[in-house]
Amino acid sequence: MYNVAQVIEEKCVAKKGCRLCIMYCPEANCLDLNSAKMVAEVNIDRCKGCELCVVVCNAAKHQAIVMQAVSASGKLMSEKGESAALGQAYQG
């Protein structure tokens, strides 16, 4: 299990021009703009769980990105209280 970023669409202000999370994400094609909804969207297969997008979004006072646990099978887990160990997203 590891953590990936998830965008809370109701809080995302990409439609107002904010694209900080997309610009600062170190992983190519991980965070993209969903032009139909005009919100940032995470490709969970590419997200390494570095949380840089969370830091940038929180610094801008939007708080539209949270980290969510993903099981070994690749499914997002909705249960609270389960989290990945430090560095687990980078294990090979």
C-alpha positions, 0 to 999 in steps of 0.5 A: 500500500502507498499514498497518491494525491487526489484532487477535491474537485469542489475546492480546485480553482484551476478554472480561475487560473491556478495550475500550481500543482501541475507546474510544480509536480516533478513527475511528467504527466502525473497532474494534468488539467481536465479541460472538460471539468477545468480542474486538476486531475491526478494520474494515479499510475504515475503519482509517486506520493511525494506530496509536493502538490499538497504543499503547493496547494495548501500554501496557496490556501486552496487545500484542494489536494489530499493524499489517499492510500492505494492498495497493492492491487492499485485501487484507491482505499476509502478507509481512514486510518490506513497509510503507507510507511515512509518511502513505501511508494518508491519500493521496487 
